[in-house]
Every structure is written in structure tokens, then in C-alpha cells.
Amino acid sequence: MATTTQSAPSALSTDEVQRYGRHLTLPEVGKAGQEKLKAASVLIVGAGGLGSPAAMYLAAAGVGRIGLVDFDTVEASNLQRQLLHGTSDVGSSKLASAKARLHDLNPHVDVELHETRLTSENALDIVDGYDIVADGTDNFPTRYLINDACVLTGTPNVYASIFRFEGQVSVFATPEGPCYRCAYPEPPPPGLVPSCAEGGVLGVLPGLVGTLQATEVIKMLLGIGDPLIGRLLLIDTLPMTFRTLKIQKNPDCPVCGDEPTQTELIDYEAFCGIPAQNGTDDPMRTVPETTVTDLHARREAGTSPFVLDVRKPREAEIASLGADQLIPVDELADRLDELNASKDDEIVIHCRSGARSAKATQLLLDHGYTDVKNLAGGILAWSEEIDSSVPQY
């Protein structure tokens, strides 16, 4: 049974005794356990779908110090699943919204904000100040970064992830158990796994998975039960099944193995096959691009280029720019003969945000199309800058 190193327990106030009464009557928690929670600290990376339930339940449980890492603002499309935030918070900092919600839930909790992107330069300093990390991120570079920072600082990593109707939960980076790299030695190729924005996610799923994540954190802090060390919990909500896979610690793991070869943080974008582009982390800078303002002006002048939509058909039902043709990016290579534009035509490609269309732009250029541009920002930019009646999703 793994335990964490915490500061000395501090006495509960009268208000806290009343607030945590249902914990105090549990033999596995009691007064001593609640004082452990009060003395504990947890870093939650991501104040979104998973971070919302995890943060709220850990705050409600009385974890004394909760750190939040995020650098985003609240969007209306977040509200379907990110219950830390409300309609009045749209456009504001996620961390500001989260802190207000958590303090309203439990004013006894100290909420620390790290309004920054977690990077190789700052991860060790941020992670090292907490007893446990709860990984609620949605991209592979950050997951590997968190894992390695946890191993190097000796901080347990309670991991969770979600996609569409499925979720995963495990506990990594404990002395006796495997780390995330033991389960996933190599990241998937870039673009193989769609983001939640592209693939969608059932709104209640992060509530379920994030609550399980918070449960594992509390078990670890209290030293009770059997945490998911060496086990990966797989949840599929459509058939409502829960399966557990065993994960062995890899003695040859470069980070947590018997003779680790990686003893410092690395460039995780490069590790995951996402190259740096012109000194920026924007993948769309590798291909020619145009703006929504320019496309709108061209349409108004009657000189519009051929516009190709590379989203899924179901996305086009949600919001449309009136493209000339729709071919999903993952089908484009096999359907080039269906493209209603010649290799010399001017083509503008768009998707929701500009990421998939950048990939499609490069694909056409590689196949000899000579005048292809990516529409920077896609549907989102069009809605913000040209026509607000086009929904963002």
C-alpha cells in the first residue's frame, strides 16, 4: 500500500468537524485521516473536463492545498462537461473561475494557481511542491512530461483520460509500481488519435472518470484500500463495462527502470513527433495559409477560391462556411480522384480550428497541387471575426 509524504497534520476547527462529519464517522478515515487530508497537497493539471470533478471532490473532501495548472479561458463549448465553470465565466480565465468555485465549495481549502503551460522548464519546480499529481490533460506530450516529472521528483501520478464514451484511470510513478511509460512506451503517431474537439466526448464521462480519479487520490493520501497501482481501469459507458488490465513495471524503462537513461526532462513535442515550427508551437505555420478576413473579402468580390471542408459530415451539420466540397481529412488521400478541383486551381482548406486542414493542405501539396492554403482558425475564427451566427463547437 503506497502512502505519500505530507506535512504534520493540523487540528480541525469546529466548523471543519461539522463539515466533515460523514468522514469522521468512517473508521477508515476518522479524525486522524481527516487531519491527513487537511495537511495534504494535490496538483491538478488541467481545469477542464477531468479537473472539474477531481478538484471539486478533493476540495469538498478537505484536501488542504490544491494547485491548479491551466492557461486557457472558458468557452461556451466547455460548459457541456466542465462543471467548475458557468455561463457567466465565458471569456474569463479558467483558473479564476475554478478558484471562485472551489472557495465557495470549501473556504478552508488553499487554492494555488499556476496560470501557465506546463513545460520542461517549469514542470519539476511546480510538481515538486505537492504530495500527489492528478493528470487531467488531453494531449500526449503533456502526459509524458507529467509522468517523467513525477518519477524524477518521487511524486505519485494519478492518471485519467477520456475519449468519446471511454475512459482510463491508473496510478503511476510510485516506487513499487510502473510509470506511464511502462504502459505506453511510445506515443501514437501524430494525428492518429483525434482530440476530444474532433472526436467528441459524452458530457457526463469526465464526471465519472474524474470522480474515480479523485477517489484514487484520497485513497493514496489516507493510505487505505487498494489503489490502481499496476492496474489500468478501462471504462466503456455504452455497454457500461469496467475492465482492469495489469501493468508490470518495466525494468528497462528509460525513466523508472533499474538503470534509467533519462534523468532529466526532454522536448516532449519532439518525442511525440510534433516538430517545432519556425520558433513557434503552432503546427499550422508549416503550410501556406490565408485568413478568414481574406476569404470573406474574396467571396464578397466574387473571386472566391475553391473551398474544401475536411471535417466529418456530422460537424458540417453543426456549422458550415458553405464549402464547395467536403471530404474528411482521414479519407482525403484515398479520395483525391473525387476532388472537384484541378492541381492548378486555388484551393482553401478549412476545418474546425485549422489543425486538420493544415494536415490536408500538406497532403495536397505533396500530391502536386500548386496553390493550396490552410484557413487559419477555421470555423472558430470565422465565427469570431466574420459571422457570429456560425456556431462554435
C-alpha positions as CSV (number, residue, x, y, z in Angstrom):
1,M,0.0,0.0,0.0
2,A,1.6,3.3,-1.1
3,T,1.5,6.3,1.1
4,T,2.6,9.9,0.4
5,T,4.8,12.2,2.4
6,Q,2.8,15.0,3.9
7,S,3.3,17.8,6.4
8,A,2.3,17.3,10.0
9,P,-1.5,17.0,10.5
10,S,-3.1,20.1,11.9
11,A,-6.1,20.1,14.2
12,L,-9.6,20.5,12.8
13,S,-11.7,23.6,13.6
14,T,-15.2,23.3,15.0
15,D,-16.6,24.3,11.5
16,E,-14.4,21.6,9.9
17,V,-15.6,18.9,12.3
18,Q,-19.1,19.7,11.4
19,R,-18.3,19.9,7.7
20,Y,-16.5,16.6,7.5
21,G,-18.8,14.7,9.9
22,R,-19.6,11.9,7.4
23,H,-15.8,11.3,7.0
24,L,-15.2,11.4,10.7
25,T,-17.6,8.6,11.3
26,L,-15.9,6.3,8.8
27,P,-13.4,4.1,10.7
28,E,-11.1,4.2,7.7
29,V,-10.9,8.0,7.8
30,G,-11.8,9.3,11.3
31,K,-10.3,12.4,12.8
32,A,-6.7,11.3,12.1
33,G,-7.5,10.7,8.5
34,Q,-9.3,14.0,8.0
35,E,-6.3,15.8,9.5
36,K,-4.1,14.0,7.0
37,L,-6.3,15.3,4.2
38,K,-6.1,18.8,5.7
39,A,-2.3,18.6,5.7
40,A,-2.1,17.2,2.1
41,S,-1.4,18.9,-1.2
42,V,-2.6,17.9,-4.6
43,L,-1.6,19.4,-8.0
44,I,-4.3,19.1,-10.7
45,V,-3.0,19.6,-14.2
46,G,-6.0,20.9,-16.3
47,A,-9.1,22.7,-15.1
48,G,-11.3,21.2,-17.7
49,G,-13.4,18.1,-18.0
50,L,-11.4,15.8,-15.7
51,G,-10.1,18.6,-13.5
52,S,-13.6,19.9,-12.7
53,P,-14.9,16.9,-10.8
54,A,-11.5,16.0,-9.4
55,A,-10.9,19.5,-8.0
56,M,-14.4,19.8,-6.6
57,Y,-14.5,16.5,-4.8
58,L,-10.9,17.0,-3.4
59,A,-11.9,20.4,-2.2
60,A,-15.1,19.1,-0.7
61,A,-13.2,16.3,1.0
62,G,-10.9,18.8,2.7
63,V,-7.6,18.4,0.9
64,G,-5.8,21.4,2.5
65,R,-3.9,22.7,-0.5
66,I,-4.9,22.3,-4.2
67,G,-2.8,23.5,-7.0
68,L,-4.3,24.1,-10.5
69,V,-2.4,24.3,-13.7
70,D,-4.1,25.8,-16.7
71,F,-3.7,28.7,-19.1
72,D,-7.0,28.7,-21.0
73,T,-10.1,30.8,-20.9
74,V,-13.7,29.5,-20.5
75,E,-15.6,28.8,-23.8
76,A,-19.3,28.1,-24.2
77,S,-18.4,24.7,-25.6
78,N,-16.7,23.8,-22.3
79,L,-19.9,24.0,-20.3
80,Q,-21.3,20.7,-21.5
81,R,-18.8,18.9,-19.3
82,Q,-16.6,21.3,-17.3
83,L,-18.7,22.0,-14.2
84,L,-16.1,24.2,-12.5
85,H,-17.3,26.9,-14.8
86,G,-20.6,28.6,-15.6
87,T,-22.2,30.7,-18.3
88,S,-21.1,33.9,-16.6
89,D,-17.5,32.7,-16.7
90,V,-17.3,32.5,-20.5
91,G,-14.3,34.5,-21.7
92,S,-12.7,34.7,-18.3
93,S,-9.7,32.7,-17.0
94,K,-10.4,29.1,-16.2
95,L,-8.3,29.4,-13.1
96,A,-10.1,32.4,-11.8
97,S,-13.4,30.7,-12.3
98,A,-12.1,27.5,-10.7
99,K,-10.7,29.3,-7.6
100,A,-14.0,31.1,-7.0
101,R,-16.0,27.8,-7.3
102,L,-13.7,25.8,-5.0
103,H,-13.6,28.5,-2.4
104,D,-17.4,28.7,-2.4
105,L,-17.5,24.9,-2.1
106,N,-15.0,24.9,0.8
107,P,-13.4,28.1,2.1
108,H,-11.0,26.1,4.3
109,V,-9.0,24.9,1.2
110,D,-6.0,26.9,-0.1
111,V,-6.2,27.1,-3.9
112,E,-2.9,27.8,-5.6
113,L,-3.0,28.9,-9.3
114,H,-0.3,28.2,-11.8
115,E,-1.6,30.1,-14.9
116,T,1.0,28.7,-17.3
117,R,1.6,26.0,-19.8
118,L,3.4,23.1,-18.1
119,T,6.8,22.8,-19.8
120,S,10.1,21.0,-19.4
121,E,11.4,24.3,-17.9
122,N,8.9,24.6,-15.1
123,A,7.4,21.2,-14.5
124,L,9.9,19.9,-11.9
125,D,9.6,23.1,-9.8
126,I,5.8,23.0,-9.9
127,V,5.3,19.3,-9.3
128,D,7.9,19.0,-6.6
129,G,5.8,21.2,-4.2
130,Y,2.9,18.7,-4.0
131,D,2.2,15.3,-2.5
132,I,0.3,13.9,-5.5
133,V,-0.3,14.9,-9.1
134,A,-3.7,14.4,-10.8
135,D,-3.2,14.3,-14.5
136,G,-6.3,15.7,-16.3
137,T,-4.6,16.7,-19.5
138,D,-5.8,15.9,-23.0
139,N,-2.6,15.6,-25.1
140,F,0.3,13.1,-25.2
141,P,3.3,15.5,-24.8
142,T,2.0,16.8,-21.5
143,R,1.1,13.3,-20.3
144,Y,4.7,12.1,-20.8
145,L,6.0,15.3,-19.3
146,I,3.9,14.9,-16.2
147,N,4.9,11.2,-15.9
148,D,8.6,12.0,-16.1
149,A,8.4,14.9,-13.7
150,C,6.6,12.7,-11.2
151,V,9.2,9.9,-11.5
152,L,12.1,12.4,-11.2
153,T,10.5,14.1,-8.1
154,G,9.1,10.9,-6.5
155,T,5.6,12.2,-6.7
156,P,2.7,9.7,-7.4
157,N,0.8,10.4,-10.6
158,V,-3.0,9.6,-10.5
159,Y,-3.7,9.5,-14.3
160,A,-7.0,9.7,-16.1
161,S,-8.0,10.2,-19.7
162,I,-11.3,10.3,-21.7
163,F,-12.4,10.0,-25.3
164,R,-15.9,9.8,-26.7
165,F,-17.6,7.2,-24.4
166,E,-14.5,5.7,-22.8
167,G,-12.1,6.5,-20.0
168,Q,-9.0,5.2,-18.2
169,V,-7.7,5.6,-14.7
170,S,-4.5,4.4,-13.1
171,V,-1.8,5.3,-10.5
172,F,1.7,5.7,-11.9
173,A,5.1,6.7,-10.7
174,T,5.1,5.1,-7.2
175,P,8.3,3.4,-6.0
176,E,6.8,-0.1,-6.3
177,G,4.7,0.4,-9.4
178,P,5.0,1.2,-13.1
179,C,5.0,4.6,-14.7
180,Y,3.0,5.8,-17.7
181,R,5.9,4.9,-20.0
182,C,5.8,1.3,-18.8
183,A,2.2,1.2,-20.1
184,Y,2.8,3.3,-23.2
185,P,6.5,3.2,-24.1
186,E,5.9,5.1,-27.4
187,P,3.3,7.8,-28.2
188,P,0.9,7.2,-31.1
189,P,1.8,8.8,-34.4
190,P,0.6,12.5,-34.6
191,G,-3.0,12.8,-35.8
192,L,-3.8,9.1,-35.2
193,V,-5.8,9.8,-32.1
194,P,-8.3,12.7,-32.6
195,S,-8.7,15.3,-29.9
196,C,-12.0,15.5,-27.9
197,A,-12.8,18.6,-30.0
198,E,-12.6,16.4,-33.2
199,G,-13.9,13.1,-31.9
200,G,-16.4,14.4,-29.3
201,V,-16.9,13.3,-25.7
202,L,-20.1,12.4,-23.8
203,G,-20.6,15.2,-21.3
204,V,-21.1,13.0,-18.2
205,L,-18.0,10.9,-18.9
206,P,-15.4,13.2,-17.4
207,G,-17.7,13.5,-14.3
208,L,-17.5,9.7,-13.9
209,V,-13.8,9.3,-14.7
210,G,-12.7,12.4,-12.8
211,T,-14.6,11.3,-9.7
212,L,-12.8,7.9,-9.9
213,Q,-9.5,9.9,-10.2
214,A,-10.3,11.9,-7.1
215,T,-11.2,8.6,-5.3
216,E,-7.7,7.2,-6.0
217,V,-6.1,10.5,-4.8
218,I,-7.9,10.3,-1.5
219,K,-7.1,6.6,-1.0
220,M,-3.4,7.4,-1.6
221,L,-3.4,10.3,0.8
222,L,-5.1,8.3,3.5
223,G,-3.2,5.1,2.9
224,I,-6.4,3.0,2.6
225,G,-7.8,0.5,0.2
226,D,-6.0,-0.9,-2.9
227,P,-5.1,1.9,-5.3
228,L,-4.8,1.3,-9.0
229,I,-1.0,0.7,-8.8
230,G,0.0,-1.7,-11.6
231,R,-3.6,-1.7,-12.9
232,L,-5.3,0.2,-15.7
233,L,-9.0,0.6,-15.2
234,L,-10.8,0.8,-18.6
235,I,-14.4,2.3,-18.6
236,D,-16.8,2.0,-21.6
237,T,-20.0,3.7,-20.8
238,L,-22.0,2.4,-23.8
239,P,-22.2,-1.2,-22.5
240,M,-21.3,0.2,-19.1
241,T,-18.3,-2.1,-18.5
242,F,-15.3,-1.8,-16.2
243,R,-12.3,-3.8,-17.0
244,T,-8.9,-3.9,-15.3
245,L,-5.6,-4.7,-17.1
246,K,-2.4,-5.5,-15.2
247,I,0.6,-3.4,-15.9
248,Q,4.1,-4.6,-15.0
249,K,6.9,-2.3,-14.1
250,N,9.4,-2.4,-17.0
251,P,12.9,-2.9,-15.6
252,D,14.2,-1.4,-18.9
253,C,12.1,1.7,-18.7
254,P,14.3,4.7,-19.6
255,V,12.7,6.7,-16.8
256,C,11.7,4.4,-13.9
257,G,13.7,1.2,-14.8
258,D,16.6,-0.4,-12.9
259,E,19.1,1.7,-14.8
260,P,17.3,4.8,-16.1
261,T,18.9,6.5,-19.1
262,Q,16.6,9.6,-19.0
263,T,17.4,11.6,-15.9
264,E,16.1,14.9,-16.9
265,L,13.1,16.3,-18.8
266,I,13.2,16.4,-22.6
267,D,11.5,18.1,-25.5
268,Y,8.1,16.3,-25.4
269,E,6.7,17.8,-28.5
270,A,9.7,16.3,-30.4
271,F,9.3,13.0,-28.5
272,C,5.7,12.8,-29.7
273,G,6.7,13.6,-33.3
274,I,5.4,17.1,-33.3
275,P,8.2,19.3,-34.7
276,A,8.7,22.9,-33.7
277,Q,7.7,25.2,-36.5
278,N,9.6,28.4,-37.1
279,G,10.2,29.0,-33.5
280,T,6.6,28.6,-32.5
281,D,4.4,25.7,-31.3
282,D,1.8,26.4,-33.9
283,P,1.7,23.4,-36.3
284,M,-0.2,25.4,-39.0
285,R,2.9,27.6,-39.7
286,T,4.4,24.8,-41.8
287,V,2.0,25.3,-44.7
288,P,0.7,28.3,-46.7
289,E,-2.3,29.8,-45.1
290,T,-4.9,32.5,-45.5
291,T,-7.2,34.3,-43.1
292,V,-10.9,34.3,-42.7
293,T,-10.9,38.0,-43.4
294,D,-9.2,37.5,-46.8
295,L,-11.6,34.6,-47.7
296,H,-14.6,36.7,-46.8
297,A,-13.3,39.6,-48.9
298,R,-12.7,37.3,-51.8
299,R,-16.2,36.0,-51.6
300,E,-17.7,39.5,-51.4
301,A,-15.7,40.4,-54.5
302,G,-16.9,37.3,-56.4
303,T,-13.3,35.9,-56.7
304,S,-13.6,33.1,-54.1
305,P,-11.2,30.2,-54.4
306,F,-12.4,26.6,-54.2
307,V,-13.1,25.8,-50.5
308,L,-12.7,22.3,-49.2
309,D,-14.1,21.2,-45.8
310,V,-12.1,18.3,-44.3
311,R,-14.3,17.8,-41.2
312,K,-16.7,14.9,-40.5
313,P,-20.1,15.2,-42.1
314,R,-21.7,15.4,-38.7
315,E,-19.6,18.5,-38.0
316,A,-20.8,20.2,-41.2
317,E,-24.4,19.7,-39.9
318,I,-23.4,21.8,-36.8
319,A,-21.7,24.7,-38.5
320,S,-20.9,25.4,-42.1
321,L,-18.9,28.0,-44.2
322,G,-20.6,26.9,-47.4
323,A,-17.7,24.9,-48.7
324,D,-17.6,23.7,-52.3
325,Q,-16.9,20.1,-51.2
326,L,-16.5,18.0,-48.0
327,I,-14.0,15.2,-47.8
328,P,-12.9,14.2,-44.2
329,V,-9.1,14.5,-43.8
330,D,-8.7,10.9,-42.9
331,E,-10.3,9.9,-46.2
332,L,-8.7,12.5,-48.4
333,A,-5.6,10.5,-49.5
334,D,-7.9,7.8,-50.9
335,R,-10.4,10.1,-52.5
336,L,-8.2,12.6,-54.3
337,D,-9.8,11.5,-57.6
338,E,-13.1,12.8,-56.3
339,L,-11.8,16.3,-55.6
340,N,-13.6,18.8,-57.8
341,A,-10.6,21.0,-58.3
342,S,-7.6,20.6,-60.5
343,K,-3.9,20.7,-59.4
344,D,-3.6,24.3,-60.7
345,D,-6.8,25.7,-59.0
346,E,-6.6,27.9,-56.0
347,I,-7.8,25.8,-53.0
348,V,-8.5,26.9,-49.5
349,I,-9.0,24.1,-46.9
350,H,-10.8,24.5,-43.6
351,C,-11.8,22.5,-40.5
352,R,-12.9,23.5,-37.0
353,S,-9.7,25.2,-35.8
354,G,-7.1,24.8,-38.6
355,A,-5.2,21.8,-37.4
356,R,-6.7,19.1,-39.6
357,S,-6.9,21.5,-42.5
358,A,-3.1,22.1,-42.1
359,K,-2.5,18.4,-42.5
360,A,-4.8,18.3,-45.5
361,T,-3.0,21.3,-47.1
362,Q,0.3,19.5,-46.8
363,L,-1.2,16.3,-48.3
364,L,-2.4,18.2,-51.4
365,L,0.9,20.0,-51.8
366,D,2.7,16.6,-51.6
367,H,0.4,15.3,-54.4
368,G,1.3,18.1,-56.8
369,Y,-1.4,20.7,-56.1
370,T,0.3,24.0,-56.5
371,D,-1.9,26.7,-54.9
372,V,-3.3,25.4,-51.7
373,K,-3.8,27.3,-48.5
374,N,-4.9,26.5,-45.0
375,L,-7.7,28.7,-43.5
376,A,-6.2,29.8,-40.2
377,G,-8.5,29.3,-37.3
378,G,-11.2,27.5,-39.3
379,I,-14.8,27.7,-38.2
380,L,-13.8,29.2,-34.8
381,A,-12.1,32.2,-36.4
382,W,-14.9,32.6,-38.9
383,S,-17.4,32.7,-36.1
384,E,-15.4,35.2,-34.1
385,E,-14.3,37.5,-36.9
386,I,-16.8,37.3,-39.7
387,D,-20.2,35.8,-38.7
388,S,-21.1,35.2,-35.1
389,S,-24.3,33.3,-36.2
390,V,-22.0,30.4,-37.2
391,P,-21.9,28.2,-34.1
392,Q,-18.7,27.4,-32.3
393,Y,-18.5,23.8,-31.0
